[in-house]
Every structure is written in C-alpha cells, then in structure tokens.
Amino acid sequence: MKSLNLINGNIITQSSVNPDASSISIDNGKIYGINKLIKKARTIDLKGATVIPGFIDAHFHLKNYGKRLEQLNLKGVCSLQEIETLIKDKLQHIKKNEWILGFGWDQNLWKDKLFPQSDFLNSIAPNNPIYFTRIDGHASWVNDAAISRANVTTNQMNNIDGGKVINNCVVVDNAMGVFKNYLPKENKEQVKKWIYSATKKAAQMGITGVHDAWQDRTTVEAIIELINENKFPIRCYGMLSGNDRQLLSEFFKKGHYQNDYLTIRSVKAFIDGALGSRGAALHEPYCDDQHNCGLILISKEEFASLAKLCYENNFQLNTHAIGDRGNDYVLTHYANTVGKNNDRRWRIEHAQMVGDSDIMRFKEFNILPSMQPSHCTSDMKWLPERIGEHRLNLISRWQSFINAGLKIPGGSDCPIESGNPLFEFYAAVTRQDHKGWPKEGFQSQEKVNRKNALKMFTTWAAFGGFDENRRGKIKEGFDADLTIIDNNILSVDPKDIIKSKVLYTIVNGKIFC
C-alpha cells in the first residue's frame, strides 16, 4: 500500500494530542504522522482545504439505498398528478401484470395532505400490481392488483398485530409483511449490485463508514463477497435483523465478526412506526387522528426475550423507537436487562420524541440516542398539526441529550433522507430547511454547536460502533479514513455548509475521489 502526504490543509484532528495541524502522512492504511512527512511519498497540496476525520453515518440502509435507485422515485413529488404521469410512463416500458415498485411518497407534500384513496391507483393500472413505499419506510401504498396477488383481504391485514390499513390501500407497519413473499424475489447478485452502487454513492458524499441498520443473511453474504472482490470501498458496522432468530443464533455461537471493512456485533429491532404515517407510539393520541396512539410492533414477551439473548451473548441491541411511548417502552426493557453502570452501548435508533424523565433514563442506564438531524427538518412543517404545539418541545432533543452528558451517534437513515452528511451537519446546527426557514430554527433550544455536530458524525458515531480507538479522530496509529472539503464547515456562513464540496474521500489510505 502506497504512502501519502497531505500538505497545506486546514486539519481538524479532534484529538487533544494534535488539535491543529497542517499536514498528515499516511502509510499502510494508517495515520503515520501529524506534521511529519514521509520521504518519497506521493504528496497532495490541499491548498487550504479542510480535512476532518472521515464522516461516519451511524444509521444507513445500504441495500435499500441501492434498491431505491432503480425504483420509481417519488421523493419530493408534490401532487397525485405527477405520480400519475410517472406511473403511465412506466407502463409504457413493462409487461402486463408486472410489478411497479416505487419509493418516497409523502402525503404531507400534497395539497390536501390526506392519505390517497384506493381508486387512484386502481384506475391507472388495474392489471399491474403496485407497491409504493412511503418516505418513512413504515407504510406502503398498494392497489387491488397487489392485494389480490398477495391473496389477502384488507380485513385480514387490519387484524394483524402492529398493523392496519387506511382507505383500503395504505398498509401500515406489520401489515406490510403480507406482501413480502409476493414481491419480486431478490437474489444475491442483485443485492450485491445494489450495495456496490450504494457504497460508491456514499463515498462520493464523503462518507467513510456506515452503520447498516438491518442486515439479513443475503446482505451479510453479499457484503463479505464484495469485500473479497475488492468492491467495497467504505467501512460497515452491521446490525443483524432481529426478526431472523436462526441468523442470530448462528452469529451468537460464532461471536463477533470483524475484518478491516465489516464488523457485526449488533442486532436491530423495531418497536413502533413513524410520525408521518401515524404509526409512532405516543402516550397521547395524534392531534389529527384522535383515536390513534400509534402502534407497538413487538410484544413485551418477545422483546424481553430478544434483549436477554443479546445481553447473554454480548451483542449490542439497537432498537427503532420514534414516539414518546415507544421510547418509554424500549427504555423500560433495556433497564430491566442491562442495569446501571454498563458499557454495552445499547442504542435507541431515532429517539425522535422523548420526555425529560426519559432523557434521564438514557443517562442512568448508559443508553445511546442514535439520531438523524434531517428527520427533524423534514418533519417540522407538519408536526404542529400532527402532535400539537404542546408536544413540539419533545422533538429531536439533541442539545438536551448532550446537556445530560450523552454522546449522540449521528446518521441520516438514507434512503429516507438523502444521506449527504453535510446536509445532516447543517440540520444539526441550524434546525432549518435549505431555504433558512424558520429564521431562528425549529425549537431552537435544541440546536447543536458545530464542534458537537461534527462529533456526531465522527467521534460519537465511532463510539456507537465500539471503534473509538481507531476511528473518529485524526491521530497517529488510527485508520486513515478522512474526508476533505473545500470549505471549513466549522466557521463558514451556515448557508454555505450545504454548498460545500467533498474534494477527496480517503478510506484505509486509499483515495476514492
């Protein structure tokens, strides 16, 4: 592996040993020296560009990101008319009865903000089954042809624990599972293609590592094969599917899996849905759906069993919880399992709506809030109507968690959000959309200063994956994972953060772009 010198840079090490530096030398995939060059090594003059520890996205979905790149893109679509146009265009290029898959619709962007009616898709494509996943991944919009293909009725889906159907065409959370065996089958070669595409896109955005938040057997096998083929350019911390007990049993017997590019020592579970589809579990009803407090997706007995297995086998448990009731539910089970003064680093993924007393339970039981800043800025325009003004102070409480002494692994939940770490950094420090709204930031008391925002996507993300002794800082002996940006994001005008460009992404000493 070739040596490399980076000179004339604005280097933010995040290390107390060398807090500031102008040059870095790299050898054999490691940081060789700070302000210490290697003779006869390739040298790049950075001309004042900013170098930071490589961005780590602590909540990413590799397979789904690559997969979504091939589906109808419904993200940002603001009307049913636009969706109709996309479907009709697709119909020109596919066979009769072939599935039409799409991702990213959000009724909150439409004029009436109402969930769709069943006759819309049925009238456009009566013979082609349609399965459109909502932007949050917790609801799908289907037509009658899809329901018929799955050999199920809406009444049957409404009787599934943790699931429901809206307007005979929007299936929520556990009700989505009935379509799993009827959608186009995924094979390993396809999954490899999706993951490879996703890792390349991630690297282009300056990401050097991701925490992949749901890995089934095929995904694990695909990643290992890609690594062996030298087609996996970034690091990956894998979270195994909590639904596949056979897969878990195999890994529990073998213990933690680790090489330079893949670590598997954690499990992912789901407790509730999302606020956008009204599936997040709340203590009080939704303000725009007074008979609905959301869904709990797993029984107390099943979750307690999973938590016990993870604890006994020393695997980290990372659980999706968005609503305040959902977070309360997870914290109670975590506390009963890990106790105080532990270093298991169990996480709650999203932790989007949390009360004061539960923040203190995070601290008391050493639970990490793994959070995605853009979720806040994506949801903020419709949240007052959804949960009421009186609960807005419970949303995305980054600074409250930091004040309590907690580290926040930061992520994007890509492809729910774009995955761009500069967008996430901007959201964390401004709590504004890309047009600068609202002027002072949404619930501005929870804005994060820039140094802590950078920690969310470097040192704290590394800590969330037990990698703090080799990643997340620019320090001699650490992995040479670096992101080089044209602007100093710690000092530029906030609006210029999202205009910043990634010049180089370096992983294991290799320059990707």
Secondary structure, DSSP 8 states (H G I E B T S, - for coil): ---EEEES-EEE---SSSSEES-EEEETTEEEEES---TT-EEEE-TT-EEEE-EEEEEE-HHHHHHHTTSEE-TT---HHHHHHHHHHHHTTS-TT--EEEEEE-GGGSSS-----HHHHHHH-SSS-EEEEETTSSEEEE-HHHHHHTT--HHHHHTSTTEEEETTTEEEEGGGGGGTTTS----HHHHHHHHHHHHHHHHHTTEEEEEEEEE-HHHHHHHHHHHHTT---SEEEEEEETT-HHHHHHHHHH--EE-SSEEEEEEEEE----TTTT-S--SS-BTTBTT------S-HHHHHHHHHHHHHTT-EEEEEE-SHHHHHHHHHHHHHHH-SS-----EEEE--B--HHHHHHHHHTT-EEEB-HHHHHHHTTTHHHHH-GGGGGGB--HHHHHHTT----B---BTSS---HHHHHHHHHH---TT--STT-TTGGG---HHHHHHHTTHHHHHHTT-TTTSSS--TTSB--EEEESS-TTTS-HHHHTT--EEEEEETTEE--
